[in-house]
């Protein structure tokens, strides 16, 4: 909400798939705190503008008095303490419920798996009275919990994103949408302006579908024990794909054109209507608007429609973001990868072995599903995207298949050794030279590549090599078996929520524990940039503390 961007053009949507009154209460508290936090950020050009990250530093920065800094920190801590107290008690008192009409939606029979749609506008940016404590306009802030019913498939994150697209279309209808996972926060207040520079380029911007920022983590150890850093992917692989038509959509930190997410094909005469926005009257009844938006977030709305197939994010694949990006590029659009000196977004990476294995199992399984379906980049993308981009997609689609040659390499040499069969040349043989050259050359090149990113140490590179072998024999192998089981009809696709915020014991072990550590269940985020040239951030998940 505190982006360096006109607040009247910005709307923030949080999607709570669990439909929790505790999440709604936390969001209401955040809306009150925003009246003090936003002018504070803009007055002193604060970075980062996520309060938890900003106040993690012990001293106040230059340019402001320590008393003012401490006063704002006290306001933030008082808010978080109130939220923690309510979460610990598990209920919101009747006295607090009287603060907002939205609390009346929660009835005793509501559960995380069965609840009606809830859309509440906590801050209406079109309301002249919606001002911060400095008298400036506030961005629109909306809470959404789409309907959940066990009788209807909810389609995981893709279903939540599609509901957000529809709900935001009647409230703000901005041409640009930004989605961010709720375990990530904005680290650069100029991210919206930077992304819009690509879209607004009159010569090269008309065919850009989305601008993808890299995914970076701020909770990994110096030597990255479990090899979760994405530095090689961000600085080498994704930059390479940028020259072949653009990177894939990775599900977070991405600015989209709304029309393209809704299925529009590229034409040379395409021109974005930057003046398009919501046509609603500022004096319209907010409750009627909320009811209209709720009708778009029901379980039955998508029945017999193109949503999830030709419109919105694609259903039926565990990595809905990757296949959605591929389908967009195959409609004639290109994407752009942008990695500014100051990282745009930071988030939480896996900090335990179990989290790492589970996370990569889902990634590899979903990517292999794409390769074995009609959406294989070589088949679906033939004649639509460049061969280099097809190969780039397939490199990730075949991650799971790496388990098969690795498994063979682990088993066969061992059996050969037991039987006294020599598979490799002796050191005295001239054939030893090409074998050693390949092994040493490959590892040396890999290490230099890692060190050139300036974010990976030699020990970190070694840990990544170790984890690469472990993941091949666990995550990727399980992903391969799960995909084959699904194809044969033995099992059905699932979506595992990975709690990237580890317990305090694990955090202390790796020196990561601080005041923001908790054991919350993570979800996803989505932000909507409204009006003329705007951006949007929303969160679609269960519990999200930083908004």
DOBA-879642 format. One record per residue (C-alpha): z, y, x; residue in three letters. Coordinates in steps of 0.5 Angstrom, whole numbers, plus 500, padded with zeros to 3 digits. Layout:
% DOBA-879642
ZYXALA/...
This chain:
% DOBA-879642
500500500UNK/501505506UNK/494504509UNK/491510512UNK/487511505UNK/486515499UNK/492512494UNK/488514488UNK/482509491UNK/487503493UNK/490498488UNK/494492490UNK/495486487UNK/500480488UNK/498473485UNK/504469484UNK/502462482UNK/509459481UNK/510465476UNK/517466478UNK/522472475UNK/525472482UNK/518474485UNK/517479480UNK/524482481UNK/522483489UNK/516486487UNK/519491483UNK/524493488UNK/518494493UNK/515498488UNK/521503488UNK/522502496UNK/514504497UNK/516511494UNK/520513500UNK/516508505UNK/509511504UNK/510518505UNK/515516511UNK/509512514UNK/504517513UNK/508523516UNK/510520522UNK/503515523UNK/508509523UNK/505502526UNK/505497524UNK/506499516UNK/510493514UNK/517495514UNK/520488517UNK/515488523UNK/516495524UNK/524495524UNK/524489528UNK/524494534UNK/531496536UNK/529504538UNK/526509534UNK/519511536UNK/518518539UNK/516524534UNK/522523529UNK/530523529UNK/534517530UNK/538519524UNK/531519519UNK/529513522UNK/536510521UNK/536512514UNK/529509512UNK/532502515UNK/538503511UNK/534503505UNK/530497507UNK/536493509UNK/539495502UNK/533493498UNK/532486502UNK/540485501UNK/539486493UNK/533481493UNK/537476497UNK/543476493UNK/538475487UNK/534469490UNK/541466492UNK/544466485UNK/537464482UNK/537469476UNK/536476474UNK/542479471UNK/540483464UNK/542489467UNK/537489472UNK/532486467UNK/532493463UNK/529496468UNK/522494467UNK/519491460UNK/515486465UNK/522481465UNK/521480458UNK/516475459UNK/520470462UNK/523465457UNK/527459459UNK/522454458UNK/517457463UNK/516453469UNK/512453476UNK/507448473UNK/507450466UNK/507458464UNK/503463460UNK/499468464UNK/503474466UNK/500481468UNK/504487469UNK/502494472UNK/508496476UNK/505502478UNK/499505475UNK/495510480UNK/492513474UNK/498516471UNK/499523474UNK/507521474UNK/506516479UNK/508520485UNK/512518491UNK/518522493UNK/514527497UNK/510528491UNK/503525493UNK/500519488UNK/501512489UNK/497506489UNK/496502483UNK/501496484UNK/499489479UNK/503483479UNK/499477476UNK/501470475UNK/495466472UNK/497461466UNK/499454469UNK/498448464UNK/498440467UNK/493439462UNK/488443466UNK/486443473UNK/488450477UNK/483449483UNK/489451488UNK/487457492UNK/480458489UNK/483458482UNK/488464484UNK/483468487UNK/478467482UNK/483470477UNK/485476481UNK/477478481UNK/477478474UNK/484481473UNK/482486478UNK/475488474UNK/479491468UNK/484494472UNK/480497478UNK/474494479UNK/473497486UNK/466495489UNK/470492496UNK/476487496UNK/480485501UNK/484478501UNK/490477505UNK/495470506UNK/502472504UNK/504470510UNK/500475514UNK/501483514UNK/497489516UNK/498491523UNK/493497523UNK/493502518UNK/486504519UNK/483497517UNK/480499511UNK/476505514UNK/474501520UNK/471495515UNK/468501510UNK/464503516UNK/460497516UNK/458497509UNK/457504509UNK/452504514UNK/445506511UNK/441502516UNK/444496517UNK/450495512UNK/446494506UNK/445486507UNK/453485509UNK/457481505UNK/463481508UNK/467483514UNK/471478517UNK/477480522UNK/480475526UNK/486471524UNK/492472529UNK/499470530UNK/505474532UNK/511468532UNK/508463537UNK/511462544UNK/508465551UNK/506458553UNK/504456545UNK/507449545UNK/503446540UNK/497449541UNK/496454535UNK/493460538UNK/486462536UNK/484466542UNK/478461544UNK/476461537UNK/476469536UNK/474471542UNK/468466544UNK/466462538UNK/466467532UNK/463472537UNK/458467538UNK/456466531UNK/456474530UNK/449474533UNK/447468529UNK/448471522UNK/455472522UNK/462468522UNK/464464516UNK/469466511UNK/476464514UNK/480465507UNK/484471510UNK/483478513UNK/476479510UNK/473485506UNK/468483501UNK/463486496UNK/465484489UNK/458483487UNK/457478492UNK/463474490UNK/461474483UNK/454471485UNK/449476487UNK/443474491UNK/440479496UNK/434483495UNK/431488500UNK/432494495UNK/439492494UNK/444499493UNK/451499492UNK/454503487UNK/460506490UNK/462510484UNK/463504480UNK/470503478UNK/474502472UNK/472506466UNK/479505463UNK/482512460UNK/488514464UNK/491515457UNK/490508454UNK/495504452UNK/498500459UNK/500494454UNK/493493451UNK/490493458UNK/495488461UNK/494483455UNK/486484456UNK/487482463UNK/492476461UNK/486473457UNK/482473463UNK/487469467UNK/488463462UNK/487456463UNK/481455458UNK/477462460UNK/473458466UNK/471452461UNK/463452460UNK/462458465UNK/459458472UNK/466460475UNK/468456481UNK/460454482UNK/456460482UNK/461465481UNK/467466485UNK/470462490UNK/467455490UNK/471449487UNK/472442489UNK/473443497UNK/479443500UNK/477449505UNK/474453499UNK/473459504UNK/468456509UNK/464453503UNK/464460499UNK/462464506UNK/456459507UNK/454459500UNK/454467500UNK/450467507UNK/445462504UNK/444467498UNK/441472504UNK/447476506UNK/450476513UNK/457477515UNK/460481521UNK/466479525UNK/470485527UNK/476485532UNK/479492534UNK/483493540UNK/489493535UNK/489487531UNK/488488524UNK/492483521UNK/498478524UNK/501472521UNK/505466522UNK/503460525UNK/505453525UNK/511452530UNK/513445529UNK/509439531UNK/509436523UNK/506443521UNK/501443526UNK/499436524UNK/499437517UNK/495444517UNK/489441522UNK/489435517UNK/487439511UNK/482443515UNK/479437518UNK/479434512UNK/476439508UNK/470441513UNK/468434513UNK/468434506UNK/463439506UNK/459436512UNK/458429507UNK/456433501UNK/450437499UNK/453443502UNK/452440509UNK/449446513UNK/443443516UNK/441441509UNK/444446504UNK/442452509UNK/435449512UNK/431455511UNK/436460509UNK/440461515UNK/439460522UNK/439454526UNK/444457531UNK/449458525UNK/448451522UNK/450448528UNK/456453528UNK/458451521UNK/457443523UNK/461444530UNK/467445525UNK/465441519UNK/465435524UNK/472436527UNK/475430524UNK/469426526UNK/472427534UNK/477422532UNK/472416532UNK/470417539UNK/477419542UNK/480413538UNK/475408542UNK/476412548UNK/483410548UNK/483403546UNK/477400549UNK/479402557UNK/486399555UNK/483393553UNK/478393559UNK/484394564UNK/488388561UNK/481383562UNK/480386569UNK/473389567UNK/471396570UNK/468401566UNK/468407571UNK/465407578UNK/470406584UNK/471412589UNK/467409594UNK/461409590UNK/456414589UNK/456414582UNK/463417582UNK/461424584UNK/457425577UNK/463422573UNK/468427577UNK/463433577UNK/463432569UNK/471431568UNK/473437573UNK/467442571UNK/469441564UNK/476442565UNK/475448570UNK/470451565UNK/475450559UNK/481453563UNK/477459565UNK/475461558UNK/482461556UNK/484465561UNK/479470560UNK/482471553UNK/488474557UNK/492471551UNK/493464554UNK/497462560UNK/495456564UNK/501452561UNK/498454555UNK/492452556UNK/495445558UNK/499445552UNK/492446548UNK/489440552UNK/495436550UNK/495438543UNK/487437542UNK/488429544UNK/494429539UNK/491432533UNK/484428534UNK/489421534UNK/493424528UNK/490430524UNK/483428525UNK/484421524UNK/488422517UNK/483427515UNK/477422516UNK/480417512UNK/482421507UNK/475424506UNK/472417506UNK/477415501UNK/476420496UNK/468419497UNK/470412495UNK/474414489UNK/480411492UNK/484418492UNK/483425489UNK/483431493UNK/490435494UNK/492441497UNK/498442501UNK/502448502UNK/504449509UNK/511452510UNK/509456517UNK/516459517UNK/520454520UNK/527453519UNK/532457523UNK/534451528UNK/526450530UNK/526458531UNK/532458535UNK/529452539UNK/523457541UNK/526463541UNK/523466535UNK/529467530UNK/530474527UNK/532477521UNK/526476517UNK/526468518UNK/527464512UNK/525457509UNK/521460504UNK/515457501UNK/508460503UNK/502462498UNK/496466499UNK/494473499UNK/489477496UNK/488485496UNK/483489492UNK/481496494UNK/479500488UNK/475505486UNK/469508490UNK/470506497UNK/476502497UNK/480496499UNK/484491495UNK/490486498UNK/493481493UNK/498475494UNK/497469491UNK/502464492UNK/510463491UNK/514467494UNK/512473499UNK/517478502UNK/513483505UNK/508487500UNK/
